[in-house]
Amino acid sequence: MSAIAGIYRFNGEPVNMEHGRLVMEALRKYPSHQSATWNKGRIMLGCHAQWITEQSTLEILPSYDPVRGLAITADAIIDNREELMEQLQVSRVLRSDMTDSEILLLAYERWSEQMPERLVGDFAFVIWDERNQTLFGARDFSGARTLYYHRNKELFSFCTVINPLLSLPYIHKELNELWLAEFLAITGVFEPPDVATSIYKDIEQLPPSHTISIKNGRVSITRYHSLSDVIPLKLASSQEYVEAFQEVFHTAVNSRIRRTKLNIGAHLSGGLDSGSVASFAAKALQKDNRTLHTFSYVPEDGFVDWTPKRRLADERPLIEQTVQYVGNIHENYLNFNGRSSFSEIDDWLDIMESPYKFFDNTFWLRGIYEQAQQRGIGILLNGARGNYSISWGSAIDYYAKLMKELNLLRLTREVRRYGGNMGLGRKRIYSMVGRKAFPVIDRLKPPPTFADIPQVIHTDFAKQTGIFDKLSDPRFIGIGSTVDVPKDPLEARRQHFNRINIWSITGTSGCKLSLRYSVWSHDPTNDLRVIRFCLSTPMKEFVQDGMDRALIRRSTEGFLPDTIRLNQRTRGIQAADSIHRLLNDWPDFINELDEMSNDSRMKQIVNMSVIHDALAEARHGLEPDQAYQPPIKLLMRSLILYRFLQKNF
């Protein structure tokens, strides 16, 4: 795990190494085991390395091989290294110590610029091909590692993070107003759809699933496809699907944790995704007499749970069941007393280098990384993408498919069992299924909905940046919402993995947290081998016998207690105590909002009428059960933007 950097001169003149020094000096804010540069003529490469795997302790980056004429700097952990070394015919005596960067170079020599689609893991790397005078780089398929760059007529400069680039004298710190306008206009937590841009006009980023190549003064950015070769899997029985899943999931979990002698940690909630990851990891570690350290957020002291009876703000009772059943777990329950989304703003602006919207969970997300660092954790597992891979499978979606296909016998049997599992009447289930199968029903009698978030962007700013017409497009302002997602569940899942902007912010935050705390986040549910398996598996394996998410429920028999594995009635809910946490800071919160509402620049960017309405409500105090409602979202997001602009422009 590393922060990488480099400078390339289009005209062939030598790089000014003072510029290289400025970039590397700016990276010193992050912990490292080694920091080094390499330069030759028109190219300079840098690496600020954090050693996580055993092989990384043997790695010298940047590295240059004069015989092959290849140099590389890399921020990478490759998970399918055994498969790659087999394909590359690496001698078995060399495999255990071979570094990931050397595997990348061998793969580049073998498959040239098509090599990234063969890689499984988290990576961003840049290779200088001296013989062909080509600079080539790539970023992993979901953007778990970041890569920003600046280009002008003379220079191409890149870095894992933004601020070191801004230390260069030829890069101007200018606000990208189009990015900001789209960021404001999109009501969800998602970033603008063009993930090649950033908040800074002169800083671009290589999107996930893309390569960059520079040759003869021409910059080419190309998308590669890691999931284009998925073939439907046809096995003889449901049990065979379970066994095949267990094998691929075990490989995904084990391929990372066995490569480090540092402690292994995991996020653990009361649900299936994190529970599955933790249970497989704990069993694998036990064979090596190692313990899994889990980290679980619980509400702040004094919080009274206001959530519906089927939701749990405090998941400790469920987590305890998993911990006791699985064994070999050292659990940590963390309430982060005194922390709130308001108190976290400055830290998160420093981490993200950009405004952000996911404020609700910031206090525990950063807090867990902080605790993991203190406990010597090298790899921190999570199951963040499980909803679209291992635990995909909405019962209502599948039943709608059965209804449209007139497969009424199976539908009747499934609905009866599902009603028993969920504690729901069949009439209510058929109503939900009918609406899903035949959306025209909703136009005749729309179901009740929660209040929408009012549009926060100032109309003049929207016109000035050319996005005013987009404000009337629900698929744009509602990116990632139900309005934007296809009705067909298979198509919705396909699009989820195809649309890189939907997932990029998760990779960005994980990468930058990992650099700050020297803890590498890893999600086995986001492993390409697991995703390919799940995409190739028939839908009926994901919904079965009245169970949604049936594949993971059946596959974790013996791994998770039945009270967790088969639980379809209660689910945890994150950050339900977010407003409760703000109570001590409420006067300061209101005062800063007043200051923001009078700021001349914010008045030109933000629709102050909706801010004033939300602020008027907040002056009287918001109730804890308004944690997910529009007023707090409008106020927190606007305040975060205000702080960012004050700090940087």
C-alpha positions in Angstrom: 0.0 0.0 0.0 1.5 3.3 -1.1 1.0 6.8 -2.2 2.5 7.1 -5.7 3.5 10.2 -7.7 5.3 11.1 -10.9 6.1 13.8 -13.5 6.5 13.3 -17.2 7.7 15.9 -19.7 6.1 15.7 -23.2 9.0 17.4 -24.9 11.7 15.0 -23.6 13.5 17.6 -21.4 14.7 16.5 -18.0 12.2 16.7 -15.1 12.9 19.5 -12.6 13.6 17.5 -9.5 12.7 20.4 -7.3 9.1 19.7 -8.5 9.5 16.1 -7.6 10.8 17.1 -4.1 7.7 19.3 -3.6 5.3 16.4 -4.3 7.2 13.9 -2.1 7.5 16.5 0.7 3.7 17.0 0.6 3.2 13.2 1.0 5.1 13.2 4.3 1.9 13.9 6.2 1.1 10.2 5.7 2.9 7.5 7.7 5.4 5.4 5.7 8.0 2.8 5.9 10.0 4.1 3.0 9.8 7.0 0.6 11.9 7.2 -2.6 12.1 8.6 -6.1 13.6 7.5 -9.4 14.2 9.7 -12.3 15.8 9.4 -15.8 15.5 12.2 -18.3 11.9 13.1 -19.0 10.4 10.9 -16.3 10.3 10.9 -12.5 8.5 8.4 -10.4 7.9 8.4 -6.6 6.5 6.1 -4.0 5.6 6.7 -0.3 5.3 3.1 0.8 3.4 1.5 3.7 4.3 -2.1 4.1 1.3 -4.4 4.7 2.0 -7.7 3.0 5.2 -9.8 3.6 6.2 -9.3 0.0 5.9 -5.5 0.3 8.7 -5.5 2.8 11.0 -6.9 0.1 9.7 -4.3 -2.5 11.8 -1.4 -3.7 9.6 1.3 -5.3 10.0 2.9 -7.6 12.0 0.2 -9.4 13.8 0.3 -12.7 15.2 -2.6 -14.7 17.7 -1.3 -17.3 17.7 -4.7 -19.1 14.0 -4.7 -19.8 13.8 -0.9 -19.9 10.9 -0.8 -17.5 10.3 1.3 -14.4 7.2 1.1 -12.1 5.7 2.8 -9.2 2.7 1.0 -7.7 0.0 1.2 -5.0 -1.2 -2.3 -5.3 -2.2 -5.6 -3.6 -2.9 -8.2 -6.2 -5.2 -11.0 -4.9 -5.0 -13.5 -7.8 -1.2 -13.5 -7.8 -1.0 -17.3 -7.7 -3.2 -17.6 -10.8 -1.2 -14.9 -12.6 2.2 -16.5 -11.7 0.9 -19.8 -13.0 -0.1 -18.1 -16.3 3.2 -16.2 -16.4 5.1 -19.5 -15.8 7.0 -18.1 -12.8 9.2 -20.7 -11.1 7.6 -22.1 -8.0 10.8 -21.4 -5.9 10.4 -17.6 -6.7 6.7 -17.3 -6.1 6.4 -16.8 -2.3 8.8 -13.8 -2.3 7.8 -12.2 -5.6 6.5 -8.7 -5.1 3.2 -7.5 -6.6 5.0 -4.8 -8.6 7.2 -7.5 -10.3 4.0 -9.5 -11.1 2.6 -6.3 -12.7 5.7 -5.8 -14.8 5.6 -9.5 -16.0 1.9 -9.1 -16.8 2.6 -6.0 -18.8 5.4 -7.7 -20.7 3.0 -10.6 -21.5 -0.3 -8.9 -22.2 0.7 -5.3 -22.7 -2.1 -2.7 -22.1 -4.7 -5.5 -21.9 -3.2 -6.7 -18.6 -5.4 -4.8 -16.1 -8.6 -6.8 -17.0 -6.8 -9.9 -15.8 -6.0 -8.5 -12.3 -8.0 -9.1 -9.2 -7.2 -6.8 -6.3 -6.9 -3.1 -5.4 -4.4 -1.1 -7.5 -3.2 2.0 -9.1 0.1 1.9 -10.9 2.2 3.6 -13.5 4.8 1.9 -15.7 7.5 3.7 -17.8 8.2 1.6 -20.9 11.6 3.1 -22.0 12.0 1.1 -25.2 8.6 2.2 -26.5 8.7 5.6 -24.9 5.3 4.9 -23.4 3.9 5.8 -20.0 1.1 3.4 -19.0 -1.1 3.3 -15.9 -4.3 1.7 -14.6 -6.8 1.8 -11.8 -8.7 -1.2 -10.4 -12.2 -1.9 -11.6 -14.1 -0.4 -8.7 -11.6 2.4 -7.7 -10.4 1.1 -4.4 -7.2 3.1 -5.0 -7.2 6.6 -6.4 -5.0 8.3 -9.1 -5.2 12.0 -9.8 -3.4 13.9 -12.5 -2.7 17.3 -14.1 -1.8 17.8 -17.7 -0.7 20.8 -19.7 1.2 21.2 -23.0 4.5 20.5 -21.3 3.9 18.2 -18.3 1.9 15.3 -17.1 1.9 15.0 -13.2 0.1 12.4 -11.1 -0.4 11.4 -7.5 -2.6 9.2 -5.3 -3.9 12.3 -3.6 -4.7 15.8 -4.7 -2.9 18.2 -2.4 0.7 17.2 -3.4 -0.2 18.1 -7.0 -1.4 21.5 -5.7 2.1 22.1 -4.3 3.5 22.3 -7.8 4.0 25.9 -9.0 2.4 25.3 -12.4 -0.9 23.9 -11.1 -3.5 26.6 -10.1 -6.0 26.0 -7.3 -9.1 26.9 -9.3 -12.6 25.8 -8.4 -14.3 23.5 -10.9 -17.8 25.1 -10.9 -19.4 22.5 -13.2 -18.3 19.7 -10.8 -19.7 21.7 -7.8 -23.0 22.4 -9.6 -23.6 18.8 -10.4 -22.5 17.8 -6.9 -25.1 20.1 -5.4 -27.9 19.2 -7.9 -27.7 15.4 -7.2 -29.8 14.8 -4.2 -28.2 11.5 -3.1 -24.7 10.9 -1.8 -23.3 10.2 -5.2 -20.8 12.3 -7.0 -21.2 13.8 -10.6 -21.4 11.1 -13.3 -18.1 12.2 -14.9 -15.7 10.7 -12.5 -12.7 11.9 -14.5 -13.2 15.3 -13.0 -12.6 16.7 -9.5 -13.5 19.8 -7.4 -10.4 21.4 -8.8 -10.5 22.6 -12.4 -6.8 21.7 -13.1 -7.0 18.2 -11.4 -8.5 15.2 -13.2 -8.6 11.6 -12.0 -8.3 8.3 -13.8 -11.7 6.7 -13.4 -12.1 3.2 -12.0 -11.8 0.4 -14.7 -9.6 2.7 -16.9 -6.1 2.8 -18.2 -4.0 5.8 -19.3 -1.4 5.7 -22.0 1.0 8.5 -23.1 3.0 8.1 -26.3 4.2 10.6 -28.8 2.7 13.4 -26.9 -0.8 11.8 -27.1 -2.8 11.0 -23.9 -5.2 8.1 -24.3 -7.7 7.1 -21.6 -9.5 3.8 -22.2 -12.0 1.7 -20.3 -11.3 -1.9 -19.7 -14.0 -4.5 -18.8 -13.4 -7.0 -16.1 -16.9 -8.4 -16.1 -17.5 -8.8 -19.9 -16.8 -12.6 -19.9 -19.4 -13.7 -17.4 -21.0 -17.0 -18.6 -24.2 -18.4 -17.0 -23.3 -21.1 -14.5 -25.3 -24.3 -14.7 -24.8 -26.8 -11.9 -26.8 -29.9 -11.1 -28.3 -28.9 -7.7 -28.7 -26.0 -5.3 -26.3 -27.6 -3.0 -23.6 -27.5 -5.7 -24.1 -23.8 -6.0 -23.6 -23.5 -2.2 -20.4 -25.5 -2.3 -19.1 -23.6 -5.3 -19.9 -20.3 -3.6 -18.2 -21.3 -0.4 -15.0 -22.2 -2.3 -14.8 -18.9 -4.2 -15.7 -16.8 -1.1 -13.1 -18.6 1.0 -10.5 -17.8 -1.6 -11.5 -14.2 -1.7 -11.2 -13.8 2.1 -8.1 -15.9 2.5 -6.1 -14.5 -0.4 -5.6 -11.2 1.5 -5.4 -12.2 5.1 -2.7 -14.9 4.6 -0.3 -12.4 3.1 0.4 -10.3 6.2 1.8 -11.0 9.7 0.0 -7.9 11.0 -3.3 -8.2 12.9 -6.5 -8.7 10.9 -9.6 -6.7 11.7 -13.1 -6.6 10.4 -16.1 -4.4 10.6 -18.9 -6.4 12.2 -22.6 -5.5 12.4 -25.5 -7.8 13.2 -26.2 -8.5 9.5 -25.3 -11.1 6.9 -22.6 -9.4 4.9 -20.1 -8.4 7.5 -21.0 -11.5 9.5 -20.2 -13.8 6.6 -16.9 -12.1 6.0 -16.0 -12.2 9.7 -17.0 -15.9 10.1 -15.0 -17.1 7.1 -12.0 -15.0 8.2 -12.1 -16.1 11.8 -12.1 -19.8 10.8 -9.2 -19.3 8.4 -7.2 -17.4 11.0 -7.8 -20.0 13.6 -5.8 -22.5 11.5 -2.7 -20.3 12.0 -3.5 -19.6 15.7 -4.4 -16.0 14.9 -7.4 -14.1 16.2 -9.8 -11.8 14.3 -10.3 -8.4 15.8 -13.8 -7.0 15.1 -15.0 -3.4 15.4 -18.7 -2.6 15.9 -20.3 0.8 16.2 -23.0 1.1 18.8 -25.0 4.2 19.7 -23.8 6.9 22.1 -24.6 6.6 25.8 -28.0 8.0 26.7 -29.5 7.5 23.2 -33.1 6.3 23.2 -33.9 4.1 20.2 -36.7 5.7 18.2 -36.5 3.4 15.2 -39.4 1.0 14.0 -39.6 -2.4 15.7 -38.1 -4.2 12.7 -35.0 -2.0 12.9 -32.2 -1.9 15.5 -30.1 1.1 16.2 -28.1 -0.9 18.6 -27.0 -4.1 17.0 -25.0 -5.4 19.9 -27.4 -8.3 20.8 -27.1 -9.6 17.2 -23.4 -9.1 17.0 -22.9 -10.9 20.3 -24.7 -14.0 18.9 -22.3 -14.0 15.9 -19.2 -13.6 18.1 -20.2 -16.3 20.5 -21.1 -18.8 17.7 -18.2 -18.2 15.4 -15.4 -18.0 18.1 -11.8 -16.9 17.6 -13.0 -13.2 17.7 -11.7 -10.4 19.9 -14.7 -8.0 19.7 -14.6 -4.3 20.2 -17.9 -2.3 20.7 -17.3 1.4 20.1 -19.7 4.2 20.8 -17.4 7.1 20.1 -19.0 9.3 22.9 -18.6 13.0 22.2 -18.1 12.6 18.4 -20.6 13.8 15.9 -20.9 14.5 12.2 -20.3 18.2 13.1 -17.1 17.6 15.1 -15.7 15.4 12.3 -16.0 18.0 9.4 -12.4 19.3 9.5 -10.9 15.8 9.7 -13.0 14.5 6.8 -12.2 17.6 4.6 -8.6 16.9 5.2 -9.1 13.2 4.3 -11.3 13.6 1.3 -9.7 16.8 -0.1 -13.2 17.6 -1.3 -16.7 18.3 0.0 -18.7 15.2 0.8 -22.3 14.2 1.5 -22.1 11.0 3.6 -21.8 12.9 6.9 -24.1 10.5 8.9 -21.5 7.8 9.4 -18.3 9.8 9.4 -17.8 9.7 13.2 -17.7 5.9 13.4 -16.0 5.2 10.0 -13.0 7.3 10.9 -13.2 6.1 14.5 -12.9 2.5 13.5 -9.8 3.2 11.4 -8.3 5.1 14.3 -8.9 2.2 16.7 -7.6 -0.4 14.1 -4.4 1.6 13.8 -3.9 1.6 17.6 -4.4 -2.2 17.7 -1.8 -2.9 15.0 -4.3 -3.9 12.4 -2.9 -4.2 8.9 -5.9 -5.3 6.9 -9.5 -4.3 7.9 -12.2 -6.4 6.2 -15.7 -5.3 5.4 -18.7 -6.5 3.4 -19.8 -3.1 1.9 -20.7 -4.4 -1.5 -22.5 -7.4 -0.4 -26.0 -6.2 -1.3 -25.1 -6.5 -5.0 -23.0 -9.6 -4.8 -23.2 -12.2 -2.0 -26.5 -11.2 -0.4 -28.2 -10.0 -3.5 -31.7 -11.3 -4.0 -34.9 -9.4 -3.3 -37.8 -11.7 -2.8 -40.3 -9.2 -4.1 -38.3 -8.7 -7.3 -38.1 -12.4 -7.9 -41.8 -12.9 -7.2 -42.7 -10.1 -9.6 -40.7 -12.1 -12.3 -42.7 -15.2 -11.5 -45.9 -13.3 -11.7 -45.1 -11.8 -15.1 -44.1 -15.3 -16.3 -47.4 -16.7 -15.0 -45.5 -19.2 -12.9 -48.3 -19.1 -10.4 -47.7 -22.5 -8.7 -44.2 -21.6 -7.6 -45.3 -18.0 -6.8 -48.1 -19.2 -4.5 -45.7 -21.6 -2.7 -43.0 -18.9 -2.3 -45.4 -16.2 -1.1 -46.8 -18.5 1.6 -43.4 -19.4 2.9 -42.1 -15.8 2.6 -45.1 -14.5 4.6 -44.4 -17.0 7.4 -40.7 -16.0 7.5 -41.4 -12.3 7.4 -44.5 -12.2 9.6 -46.5 -10.6 6.7 -50.0 -11.3 5.3 -50.2 -12.7 1.8 -52.5 -9.9 0.7 -49.9 -7.3 1.5 -47.1 -9.4 -0.2 -49.2 -9.8 -3.4 -49.9 -6.0 -3.4 -46.1 -5.3 -3.3 -45.4 -8.0 -6.0 -48.1 -6.6 -8.3 -46.8 -3.1 -8.1 -43.3 -4.4 -8.9 -44.5 -6.6 -11.8 -46.9 -4.0 -13.3 -45.6 -0.5 -12.6 -48.7 1.0 -14.3 -50.5 0.3 -11.0 -48.3 3.0 -9.3 -49.5 5.6 -11.7 -53.1 4.8 -10.8 -52.5 4.7 -7.1 -49.0 5.9 -6.1 -47.7 4.5 -2.8 -46.8 7.0 0.0 -43.2 8.3 -0.2 -40.9 10.2 2.1 -40.4 13.9 1.6 -37.9 14.7 -1.2 -34.8 16.8 -0.5 -35.5 20.3 -1.9 -33.1 21.4 -4.6 -30.2 23.2 -2.9 -28.4 24.7 -5.9 -29.1 28.3 -6.8 -30.9 28.6 -10.2 -28.5 31.3 -11.4 -25.5 29.1 -10.6 -27.2 26.2 -12.4 -27.7 28.4 -15.5 -24.2 29.8 -15.3 -22.6 26.3 -15.3 -25.0 24.9 -18.0 -26.8 22.3 -15.9 -30.1 24.1 -15.4 -32.0 21.8 -17.8 -30.8 18.8 -15.9 -32.6 20.0 -12.8 -35.9 18.8 -14.4 -34.5 15.4 -15.1 -35.3 13.0 -12.2 -32.8 10.5 -13.4 -30.0 13.0 -13.1 -30.9 14.6 -9.8 -31.9 11.2 -8.4 -28.8 9.3 -9.5 -28.6 6.0 -7.7 -32.2 6.3 -6.4 -35.2 4.1 -7.4 -36.0 6.6 -10.1 -32.7 6.0 -11.7 -32.6 2.2 -11.3 -34.2 -0.2 -13.9 -37.2 -2.1 -12.7 -35.7 -5.4 -13.8 -33.5 -6.6 -10.9 -31.0 -8.4 -13.2 -30.6 -5.3 -15.3 -30.4 -3.1 -12.2 -27.5 -5.2 -10.8 -25.7 -5.3 -14.2 -25.9 -1.5 -14.3 -24.7 -1.2 -10.7 -21.4 -2.8 -11.7 -21.2 -1.0 -15.0 -21.8 2.5 -13.8 -18.5 3.4 -12.1 -19.8 6.7 -10.5 -22.2 4.8 -8.3 -19.3 3.2 -6.4 -16.4 5.5 -6.8 -16.9 7.5 -3.6 -16.6 4.3 -1.5 -13.2 3.6 -3.1 -12.0 7.1 -2.7 -12.9 7.3 1.0 -11.4 3.9 1.7 -8.2 4.7 -0.1 -7.6 8.0 1.7 -8.5 6.6 5.1 -6.1 3.8 4.6 -3.3 6.2 3.8 -4.0 8.3 6.8 -4.0 5.4 9.2 -1.8 2.8 7.4 -4.6 0.3 7.5 -5.7 -1.3 4.2 -9.4 -1.8 3.8 -10.5 -4.9 1.9 -13.9 -6.1 0.9 -14.2 -9.7 -0.2 -17.7 -9.1 -1.4 -16.2 -6.8 -4.0 -13.7 -9.4 -5.1 -14.0 -9.9 -8.9 -14.1 -13.7 -8.5 -17.0 -13.4 -6.1 -18.8 -10.9 -8.3 -18.4 -13.1 -11.4 -19.7 -16.1 -9.6 -22.8 -14.2 -8.3 -23.5 -12.7 -11.7 -23.3 -16.1 -13.3 -25.6 -17.8 -10.8 -29.4 -18.1 -11.7 -31.7 -15.8 -9.8 -33.6 -18.7 -8.3 -30.6 -19.5 -6.2 -30.8 -16.1 -4.5 -34.5 -16.4 -3.6 -35.7 -19.8 -2.5 -38.2 -21.4 -0.1 -39.5 -18.0 1.1 -36.0 -16.6 1.8 -34.5 -13.5 0.2 -30.7 -13.5 0.0 -31.0 -17.3 0.0 -27.6 -18.1 -1.4 -25.6 -16.5 1.4 -28.1 -17.8 4.0 -27.6 -21.4 2.8 -23.9 -20.9 2.3 -23.3 -19.8 5.9 -24.9 -22.8 7.6 -22.3 -23.8 10.2 -20.6 -20.4 9.9 -23.3 -18.2 11.4 -26.0 -18.9 14.0 -29.4 -19.6 12.6 -30.8 -16.6 14.5 -28.6 -14.4 12.3 -28.4 -16.5 9.2 -32.2 -16.9 8.8 -33.2 -13.6 10.3 -35.6 -11.8 7.9 -37.5 -9.8 10.4 -35.1 -7.4 12.0 -32.2 -5.3 10.5 -29.8 -2.9 11.9 -29.8 0.8 11.0 -26.7 3.0 11.0 -26.3 6.4 12.6 -29.8 6.6 14.1 -28.2 8.6 16.9 -26.6 11.2 14.6 -28.9 14.1 15.8 -28.6 12.9 19.4 -24.8 13.3 19.1 -25.2 16.9 17.9 -27.0 18.1 21.0 -23.9 19.4 22.8 -22.7 21.1 19.6 -26.1 22.5 18.7 -25.4 26.2 19.6 -22.1 26.2 17.6 -23.9 24.4 14.8 -26.6 27.0 14.5 -24.1 29.9 14.8 -22.0 28.6 12.0 -25.1 28.1 9.9 -26.0 31.7 10.5 -22.6 32.7 9.4 -22.8 30.6 6.3 -26.3 31.9 5.3 -24.8 35.4 5.3 -21.7 34.5 3.2 -21.7 36.3 -0.1 -20.2 33.4 -2.0 -22.6 30.8 -0.6 -25.5 33.1 -1.6 -24.4 32.8 -5.2 -24.1 29.1 -5.1 -26.8 27.8 -2.8 -30.6 28.3 -2.8 -30.7 30.2 0.5 -34.5 30.0 0.8 -34.5 26.3 1.4 -31.5 26.7 3.8 -33.4 29.4 5.7 -36.5 27.1 6.0 -34.4 24.2 7.3 -32.5 26.6 9.7 -35.7 28.0 11.0 -36.8 24.5 11.9 -33.4 23.6 13.4 -33.4 26.7 15.7 -36.2 25.0 17.7 -34.1 21.8 17.8 -34.6 18.7 15.6 -35.9 15.5 17.1 -33.7 12.4 17.1 -36.1 10.7 14.7 -35.4 13.4 12.1 -31.9 11.9 11.5 -32.6 10.9 7.9 -34.9 13.8 7.0 -34.2 16.7 4.6 -33.5 19.5 7.1 -30.4 17.9 8.6 -29.2 16.8 5.2 -29.5 20.2 3.7 -27.8 21.9 6.6 -24.9 19.5 7.1 -24.1 19.3 3.4 -24.2 23.0 3.0 -22.1 23.6 6.0 -19.5 21.0 4.8 -19.3 22.9 1.5 -19.0 26.2 3.3 -16.1 25.0 5.4 -14.3 23.5 2.3 -14.6 26.7 0.4 -13.4 28.8 3.4 -10.4 26.5 3.8 -9.3 26.2 0.2 -10.5 29.3 -1.8 
